[in-house]
């Protein structure tokens, strides 16, 4: 009568068993803690959006990965592949009534149909933090510091993670100065973005097929190879007004140094970010050994709100996915130890003790304690094994002799000790012990 159930999740989609969900919860809690420490407020938006929200603003790479379809109302829609266009629309709708600068964060689930590989699935959760209404470089430094402080909160230092930092204004000035035509800038950015993942000979051939001279492609690769603020300043110094193009990035680096985060920062002009709407500072955060994909990426997108909603507000932000981050936490041994699912386990010695177990367990739950008991008659030893399997810190054993004395036996399972506690004082006693 019933066909056999599909036994596996769809490719690229995850199932979160309790231990997996505990790690996800730890990640979410850390994200929220640090974001709110910076004064950011949480928001959310719909997981299903009009297709044209992404078609013109997110770049060809994301548009080609959309989970898109026509709904029953005849609308072309897509599961959200990123959060920034939704944020831009929401801010544009209420821009006049929002106090600037706007500090918002979200933890959306995002969907992209792409080839699975290490650190990349077809769905993931992501911390998005955005700062809107602030045009100056201190805003850029604030966002980058927030991303770094998230990593520090997980236990990572400069020996484990690095921010690779660039600026599209600098890259544009240097590329134009090297002979790249304005009409070729988009193709040049795409080539720089792929430079570490693709064959340079192939990239050069594609650029030259688009009309770029061989000597210009050579200069493009030289520019993408610039590392450190001093090397970037030297290259800009050979251009008219080049120093002005480097001023915003220079101030970002100085601000991060002043915060004590300079050890995390590497100026790297190969960072350009693939999304079409970035306009200024761009950055990506990697593990120092570069064994994984980017943990985080973001930058300034000053024109997006005006393009989507007609509101000219400067903006910048980043997205930090949970997949690569979870891998890195496991790799570095920074996953929290198994946390108890309950505070106290109640055990009955005889059949007559069960009503007292039920009553006391319910009182404990009313007091805010996480409590459990066996759902059928079992030997005490088996009940305590279940308490151990739940990683309970405390157990309460109720038997006829205890009841006759108006007491229960409280066992500290971690310290391997026990004591008799008066029945009318046990919930308070358990609450104090659970907080220790």
C-alpha positions as CSV (number, residue, x, y, z in Angstrom):
1,X,0.0,0.0,0.0
2,X,2.9,2.4,0.8
3,X,6.0,2.7,-1.3
4,X,9.3,2.5,0.5
5,X,10.5,5.9,1.9
6,X,13.5,7.7,0.3
7,X,16.3,6.9,2.7
8,X,18.7,9.7,1.9
9,X,18.5,13.5,1.9
10,X,18.9,15.3,-1.4
11,X,22.5,15.8,-2.5
12,X,24.0,18.8,-0.9
13,X,21.4,19.1,1.9
14,X,22.0,18.2,5.5
15,X,20.2,16.4,8.3
16,X,21.1,17.7,11.8
17,X,21.2,14.9,14.4
18,X,21.3,16.2,18.0
19,X,25.2,16.4,18.1
20,X,25.3,18.2,14.8
21,X,22.5,20.6,15.9
22,X,24.4,21.2,19.1
23,X,27.4,22.5,17.1
24,X,25.1,24.6,14.9
25,X,23.5,26.1,18.0
26,X,27.0,26.9,19.3
27,X,27.9,28.6,16.1
28,X,24.6,30.6,16.0
29,X,24.9,31.6,19.7
30,X,28.5,32.9,19.1
31,X,27.4,34.8,16.0
32,X,24.6,36.5,17.9
33,X,26.7,37.3,20.9
34,X,29.4,39.1,19.0
35,X,27.1,40.8,16.6
36,X,25.0,42.2,19.4
37,X,28.2,43.3,21.2
38,X,28.8,45.6,18.2
39,X,25.3,47.0,18.5
40,X,23.8,45.1,15.6
41,X,20.1,44.2,15.5
42,X,18.7,40.9,14.1
43,X,16.3,40.9,11.2
44,X,15.1,38.3,8.7
45,X,13.4,38.1,5.3
46,X,11.5,35.6,3.1
47,X,13.4,32.5,1.8
48,X,11.5,32.8,-1.5
49,X,12.0,35.9,-3.6
50,X,11.2,37.3,-7.1
51,X,13.7,35.9,-9.6
52,X,14.5,39.4,-10.9
53,X,15.8,40.5,-7.5
54,X,18.9,38.5,-8.3
55,X,19.0,38.4,-12.1
56,X,20.5,41.8,-12.6
57,X,22.3,42.4,-9.3
58,X,24.1,39.3,-8.1
59,X,26.4,38.4,-11.0
60,X,26.3,35.6,-13.6
61,X,27.8,33.0,-11.2
62,X,25.0,33.2,-8.6
63,X,22.2,33.5,-11.3
64,X,23.4,30.3,-12.8
65,X,23.2,28.5,-9.5
66,X,19.6,29.6,-8.5
67,X,16.9,27.2,-7.4
68,X,14.4,29.0,-9.6
69,X,10.9,28.0,-10.8
70,X,7.5,29.5,-11.7
71,X,5.0,29.3,-8.8
72,X,1.3,28.5,-9.0
73,X,0.5,32.2,-9.4
74,X,2.7,32.4,-12.5
75,X,5.5,34.3,-10.8
76,X,9.2,33.6,-11.5
77,X,10.7,33.0,-8.1
78,X,13.9,31.7,-6.6
79,X,15.1,30.4,-3.2
80,X,17.4,33.0,-1.8
81,X,21.0,32.4,-2.7
82,X,22.2,35.4,-0.7
83,X,20.8,37.9,1.7
84,X,22.1,41.3,0.6
85,X,19.4,42.0,-2.1
86,X,16.7,41.3,0.4
87,X,18.3,43.5,2.9
88,X,18.7,46.3,0.4
89,X,15.0,46.1,-0.5
90,X,13.9,46.1,3.1
91,X,16.1,49.1,4.0
92,X,15.0,51.0,0.9
93,X,11.4,50.5,1.9
94,X,11.8,52.3,5.3
95,X,15.0,54.3,4.8
96,X,13.6,57.6,5.9
97,X,12.5,56.2,9.3
98,X,15.6,54.3,10.2
99,X,18.4,55.8,12.3
100,X,21.7,55.9,10.5
101,X,24.0,54.1,10.5
102,X,21.9,51.0,10.4
103,X,23.5,48.0,12.0
104,X,21.6,44.8,11.1
105,X,22.5,41.1,11.1
106,X,20.7,37.9,10.1
107,X,21.3,34.2,10.1
108,X,19.5,33.0,6.9
109,X,19.5,29.6,5.2
110,X,20.7,30.1,1.6
111,X,20.4,27.8,-1.4
112,X,22.6,27.5,-4.5
113,X,22.6,24.6,-7.0
114,X,26.3,24.1,-7.4
115,X,28.9,21.4,-7.6
116,X,29.5,19.9,-4.2
117,X,33.0,19.9,-2.8
118,X,34.7,20.3,0.5
119,X,33.2,23.2,2.4
120,X,30.5,23.8,-0.2
121,X,27.0,22.3,-0.2
122,X,23.7,23.3,-1.9
123,X,22.4,24.9,1.3
124,X,24.0,26.5,4.2
125,X,23.4,29.0,7.0
126,X,25.2,32.2,7.0
127,X,25.9,35.1,9.4
128,X,25.2,38.4,7.5
129,X,26.2,41.6,9.1
130,X,25.6,44.9,7.3
131,X,26.4,48.5,8.1
132,X,24.3,51.0,6.1
133,X,24.6,54.8,5.9
134,X,28.3,55.1,6.8
135,X,30.6,56.1,3.9
136,X,33.9,56.4,5.7
137,X,36.7,53.8,6.1
138,X,36.0,53.4,9.9
139,X,32.8,51.7,8.8
140,X,34.8,49.2,6.7
141,X,37.2,48.7,9.7
142,X,34.2,48.1,12.0
143,X,32.7,45.4,9.8
144,X,36.1,43.6,9.3
145,X,36.8,43.8,13.1
146,X,33.4,42.3,13.8
147,X,34.2,39.3,11.5
148,X,37.6,38.9,13.2
149,X,36.1,39.1,16.7
150,X,33.6,36.4,15.7
151,X,36.6,34.2,14.9
152,X,38.4,35.2,18.1
153,X,35.2,34.3,20.1
154,X,35.5,30.7,18.7
155,X,39.1,30.5,19.9
156,X,41.1,31.4,16.7
157,X,44.1,33.7,16.7
158,X,46.3,35.2,14.0
159,X,48.2,31.9,13.7
160,X,44.9,30.2,12.6
161,X,43.0,32.8,10.5
162,X,43.8,35.7,8.2
163,X,41.8,38.5,6.5
164,X,42.9,39.1,3.0
165,X,42.0,42.7,2.2
166,X,41.7,44.7,-1.1
167,X,39.8,47.6,-2.6
168,X,38.1,47.7,-6.0
169,X,38.9,51.4,-6.4
170,X,42.6,50.6,-6.2
171,X,42.2,47.7,-8.5
172,X,40.3,49.8,-11.0
173,X,42.9,52.6,-10.9
174,X,45.8,50.2,-11.4
175,X,44.0,48.2,-14.2
176,X,43.1,51.3,-16.1
177,X,46.6,52.6,-15.7
178,X,47.9,49.3,-17.1
179,X,45.9,49.7,-20.3
180,X,42.7,47.8,-19.5
181,X,39.7,49.5,-21.1
182,X,36.7,50.4,-19.0
183,X,34.6,48.1,-21.1
184,X,37.0,45.3,-20.1
185,X,37.0,45.9,-16.3
186,X,34.2,43.3,-15.6
187,X,36.2,40.6,-17.4
188,X,39.4,41.7,-15.7
189,X,37.7,41.5,-12.2
190,X,36.4,38.0,-13.1
191,X,39.9,36.9,-14.1
192,X,41.5,38.2,-10.9
193,X,38.8,36.5,-8.9
194,X,39.6,33.2,-10.5
195,X,43.4,33.6,-10.5
196,X,44.0,31.1,-7.7
197,X,41.6,28.5,-8.9
198,X,42.3,28.6,-12.7
199,X,45.2,28.1,-15.1
200,X,46.7,31.5,-15.9
201,X,47.4,30.6,-19.5
202,X,43.7,29.8,-19.9
203,X,42.6,33.0,-18.2
204,X,45.0,35.1,-20.4
205,X,43.6,33.4,-23.5
206,X,40.1,34.3,-22.5
207,X,41.0,37.9,-21.9
208,X,42.9,38.2,-25.1
209,X,40.0,36.6,-27.0
210,X,37.9,39.5,-25.6
211,X,40.3,42.1,-27.1
212,X,42.9,42.6,-24.3
213,X,46.5,42.9,-25.5
214,X,49.0,40.2,-24.2
215,X,51.2,42.8,-22.5
216,X,48.1,44.2,-20.7
217,X,47.2,40.7,-19.4
218,X,50.7,40.4,-18.1
219,X,50.3,43.6,-16.2
220,X,47.0,42.4,-14.9
221,X,48.6,39.4,-13.4
222,X,51.4,41.5,-11.9
223,X,48.8,43.8,-10.3
224,X,46.9,40.8,-8.9
225,X,50.1,39.6,-7.3
226,X,50.7,42.8,-5.2
227,X,50.9,42.0,-1.5
228,X,51.1,44.5,1.4
229,X,50.2,48.1,1.7
230,X,53.7,49.3,0.9
231,X,53.8,47.4,-2.5
232,X,50.3,48.7,-3.3
233,X,51.3,52.3,-2.4
234,X,54.4,52.0,-4.6
235,X,52.3,50.9,-7.6
236,X,49.8,53.7,-7.0
237,X,52.6,56.2,-6.8
238,X,53.3,55.7,-10.4
239,X,49.8,56.9,-11.4
240,X,48.4,60.4,-11.4
241,X,46.1,60.7,-8.4
242,X,47.1,57.2,-7.4
243,X,47.7,58.1,-3.8
244,X,44.1,59.3,-3.4
245,X,42.8,55.9,-4.7
246,X,44.7,54.2,-1.9
247,X,43.6,56.4,1.0
248,X,40.4,54.5,2.0
249,X,42.2,51.1,2.3
250,X,45.2,52.7,4.0
251,X,42.9,54.1,6.7
252,X,41.1,50.8,7.1
253,X,44.5,49.1,7.8
254,X,45.5,51.8,10.2
255,X,42.2,51.5,12.1
256,X,42.5,47.7,12.4
257,X,46.1,48.2,13.7
258,X,44.8,50.6,16.3
259,X,42.2,48.0,17.4
260,X,45.0,45.5,18.0
261,X,43.9,43.3,15.0
262,X,46.7,44.2,12.6
263,X,48.3,40.7,12.9
264,X,45.2,39.2,11.3
265,X,45.3,41.4,8.2
266,X,47.0,40.9,4.8
267,X,46.6,43.4,1.9
268,X,46.1,41.2,-1.2
269,X,45.0,42.6,-4.5
270,X,43.9,39.2,-5.8
271,X,40.8,39.5,-3.6
272,X,38.1,41.1,-5.7
273,X,34.9,39.1,-4.8
274,X,32.7,37.6,-7.5
275,X,29.5,39.5,-6.9
276,X,28.8,42.3,-9.3
277,X,27.7,45.0,-6.8
278,X,30.9,45.6,-4.8
279,X,32.2,49.1,-5.2
280,X,35.1,49.6,-2.7
281,X,36.8,47.7,0.1
282,X,36.5,43.9,-0.3
283,X,37.8,41.1,2.0
284,X,37.9,37.4,2.6
285,X,38.8,35.5,5.7
286,X,40.7,32.2,5.4
287,X,42.3,29.7,7.6
288,X,46.0,30.5,7.8
289,X,47.1,27.3,6.1
290,X,44.7,27.9,3.2
291,X,43.4,24.3,3.4
292,X,39.7,25.3,3.2
293,X,37.5,27.6,1.2
294,X,36.9,31.2,2.4
295,X,35.3,31.3,5.8
296,X,33.9,34.8,5.3
297,X,33.7,37.4,2.5
298,X,32.3,40.8,2.1
299,X,32.9,44.4,1.2
300,X,31.4,47.8,0.3
301,X,28.4,47.9,-2.1
302,X,27.5,51.6,-2.1
303,X,25.2,51.6,-5.2
304,X,23.0,48.6,-4.5
305,X,20.3,50.3,-2.4
306,X,19.8,53.0,-5.0
307,X,19.6,50.4,-7.8
308,X,17.0,48.3,-5.9
309,X,15.0,50.9,-4.2
310,X,16.0,54.3,-5.3
311,X,17.6,55.2,-1.9
312,X,21.2,56.4,-2.2
313,X,22.8,55.1,1.0
314,X,26.4,53.8,1.3
315,X,26.6,50.2,2.6
316,X,28.9,47.4,3.4
317,X,28.7,44.0,5.0
318,X,29.9,40.4,5.0
319,X,28.6,36.8,5.0
320,X,30.1,34.0,7.0
321,X,28.9,30.5,6.3
322,X,28.5,27.7,8.8
323,X,29.9,24.8,6.6
324,X,33.6,25.9,6.3
325,X,33.5,27.3,9.9
326,X,32.2,24.0,11.3
327,X,35.0,22.1,9.4
328,X,37.6,24.4,10.8
329,X,36.2,24.1,14.4
330,X,36.4,20.3,14.1
331,X,39.9,20.4,12.6
332,X,41.3,22.6,15.3
333,X,39.5,20.7,18.2
334,X,37.4,23.7,19.1
335,X,34.0,22.0,19.0
336,X,32.5,22.2,22.5
337,X,32.4,19.0,24.6
338,X,29.2,17.1,24.7
339,X,26.7,19.1,26.7
340,X,24.2,17.5,29.0
341,X,20.7,17.3,27.6
342,X,19.3,17.3,31.1
343,X,20.1,18.6,34.6
344,X,18.6,15.8,36.7
345,X,17.3,12.3,36.3
346,X,14.7,10.9,38.6
347,X,14.7,7.2,39.4
348,X,12.1,5.1,41.3
349,X,13.1,2.1,43.4
350,X,9.7,0.4,43.5
351,X,6.4,0.6,41.6
352,X,4.9,2.5,44.5
353,X,7.5,5.3,44.1
354,X,6.5,6.3,40.6
355,X,3.8,8.9,41.6
356,X,6.4,10.6,43.8
357,X,8.9,10.6,40.9
358,X,6.3,12.1,38.6
359,X,5.3,14.8,41.1
360,X,8.9,15.8,41.9
361,X,10.1,15.8,38.3
362,X,7.2,18.1,37.4
363,X,8.1,20.5,40.2
364,X,11.7,20.5,38.9
365,X,10.6,21.3,35.4
366,X,8.4,24.1,36.7
367,X,11.5,25.5,38.5
368,X,13.3,25.6,35.1
369,X,15.3,22.4,35.5
370,X,15.7,20.0,32.6
371,X,14.4,16.7,34.0
372,X,13.8,13.2,32.7
373,X,12.8,9.8,34.1
374,X,12.3,6.3,32.7
375,X,8.9,5.9,31.1
376,X,8.3,2.4,32.5
377,X,9.3,0.2,35.4
378,X,13.0,-0.6,35.3
379,X,15.7,-1.6,37.8
380,X,17.4,1.3,39.4
381,X,20.7,0.4,37.8
382,X,19.2,0.5,34.3
383,X,17.6,3.9,35.1
384,X,20.9,5.3,36.2
385,X,22.5,4.0,33.0
386,X,20.0,6.1,31.1
387,X,20.9,9.1,33.2
388,X,24.5,8.5,32.3
389,X,23.6,8.2,28.6
390,X,21.9,11.6,28.8
391,X,25.0,13.1,30.5
392,X,23.0,14.1,33.5
393,X,24.9,15.8,36.2
394,X,22.5,14.9,39.0
395,X,20.2,11.9,39.8
396,X,17.5,11.7,42.4
397,X,16.6,8.2,43.7
398,X,13.2,7.8,45.5
399,X,12.5,4.6,47.5
400,X,10.2,3.5,50.3
401,X,12.7,4.1,53.0
402,X,13.5,7.6,51.7
403,X,9.8,8.4,51.6
404,X,9.3,7.2,55.1
405,X,11.9,9.6,56.3
406,X,10.6,12.5,54.2
407,X,13.8,12.5,52.1
408,X,15.2,11.6,48.7
409,X,18.7,10.6,47.7
410,X,20.5,13.1,45.5
411,X,23.5,11.7,43.6
412,X,26.2,14.0,42.1
413,X,27.1,11.8,39.1
414,X,30.1,13.9,38.2
415,X,31.6,13.9,41.7
416,X,30.5,10.3,42.6
417,X,28.9,11.3,45.9
418,X,25.4,11.4,47.3
419,X,23.5,12.9,50.1
420,X,20.0,12.7,51.6
421,X,17.9,15.9,51.1
422,X,14.5,16.7,52.7
423,X,11.7,16.3,50.3
424,X,10.4,19.9,50.6
425,X,13.9,21.3,50.0
426,X,15.0,19.1,47.1
427,X,14.0,21.3,44.1
428,X,15.9,24.3,45.6
429,X,18.9,22.1,46.3
430,X,18.9,20.7,42.8
431,X,18.6,24.3,41.3
432,X,21.6,25.4,43.3
433,X,23.7,22.4,42.3
434,X,22.7,22.7,38.6
435,X,24.1,26.2,38.6
436,X,27.5,25.2,40.1
